[in-house]
């Protein structure tokens, strides 16, 4: 059974960098069938795709976050990470990691972490 | 447009059928996936591709698509189905994703 677990910083101050890591257990992050994904949810709001990475290192980012965002992967540690710079209170959200897969006409996220709340506040 | 629009809320009587819709241009040639999210929990995948349910998802959940509108149907809704539901689709040209606005289902 695949399990994903986020580890986050707790509180982050405005203008600082938010970093969250997702550790994958029960499966290899080097499996080329999957894309390792970050999704966030502002308090009381809907889901927002942040970006994802393939084990090859190929990344895809939400255009609205691209200038501040880096997603990286460490296959030796079986984890991947999110780094968001110059945060503001608008970045306060629950950050989820998830495993994505897709075919020609569909895509889905079948395993999710439990999420980590990252408040941005001074 | 890559936006996906859902009705904010629907209600259904116990044991009855409810349909949740998701509308967007990207659905014309793409099957969305559907997620159930209960308060304080991570989303759970309930349907993907044309109408596939992951292991453990009851067969009262089903999906369909017509044109730019996709639907998730719960046939014989149970109290435990009360949750927020989101659709999601991938833009095959950019490999970017979008989530629907979400529908709160009250049973």
Interface residues (C-beta under 8 A of the other chain):
Chain A: X37 X39 X46 X47 X48 X49 X52 X60 X62 X63 X96 X100 X102 X103 X104 X105 X106 X107 X108 X109 X110 X112 X113 X114 X115
Chain B: X29 X30 X31 X32 X33 X35 X37 X41 X42 X43 X44 X45 X48 X49 X50 X54 X86 X88 X89 X90 X92 X94 X95 X96 X97 X98 X99 X100 X101 X102
